[in-house]
């Protein structure tokens, strides 16, 4: 195929090894306001594998004739379409929202994408790290820093050992907050404390609320970051200070939460729901600037669990589905042999 690229795609949902196809697709070109990025790496996220499995948002069909998966990636800009003014050919970049409401994501050698979704990659950051930033780092940065200054405040981060949670610990701590993060077991405690949390609390503890208050020396929580809102909302009602903020990006365990309305009302709690794909260009750019600043300082730890060649995309999806990873799963897009 002339002007072709290597890619992975699927034309129906199902198990990774049954539906993912390796082969050639037509190479895209940059449209108005778009850049063409030659990808070096592609990040695999839980939302990517759920979409491929047909388990994302209760939908089991495809919105497109085919899907090249993955939202996150990193590479080099090789072409700028009309109307582009932020990036130039040769720029090292990281990509976000690659496959949000569009067919072609980052599991390919090239992607044409709105330049507002693409950001410079600091010289001291590898393409592998760049491909691990989009969904997790943007989420973590936004939920911790976009709702007011947390310097000198107490921040509670649930699921602090997870990919997003551990990054959130770092953003909150480096913004000057006193950070308490929850997890379960010694491995979680090590991951949380190594990220800079001031305190670890086991979320399975029957005295969880008292444990958090003991960690904060009695101070209530000013800002809570929640990955399991429904499961934790009752504890939050007892832990939050007046005019505190709760920012949630997940509630898988309890999908229809019951909110203790009057406890929230009489504390004036601000409740925010965050879906990273729907950040405004300004919100996305602000988070990307903060992420890049910490990368440039060398103070943002972005663990990589495993790097696989593009042809092993199915294996990468299975690793993410297993829930046993301790960092990002990345496809080496340059390795297509």
Secondary structure, DSSP 4 states (H G I P E B T S, - for coil): -TTEEEEEEBSS-S-HHHH-EEEEEEPP---TTEEEEEEEEEEE-HHHHHHHHT-BTTB-S-SSS-BB--SEEEEEEEEE-TT--S--TT-EEEE--TTSSSSB-SSBSEEEEEGGGEEEPPTTS-HHHHTTTHHHHHHHHHHHHTTS--TTSEEEETTTTSHHHHHHHHHHHHTT-EEEEEE-SHHHHHHHHHTT-SEEEETT-TTHHHHHHHHTTTPPEEEEEESBHHHHHHHHHHHEEEEEEEEE--BSS-SSPPP-HHHHHTTT-EEEE--GGG--HHHHHHHHHHHHHHHHHT-----EEEEEEGGGHHHHHHHHHHT--SSEEEEETT---
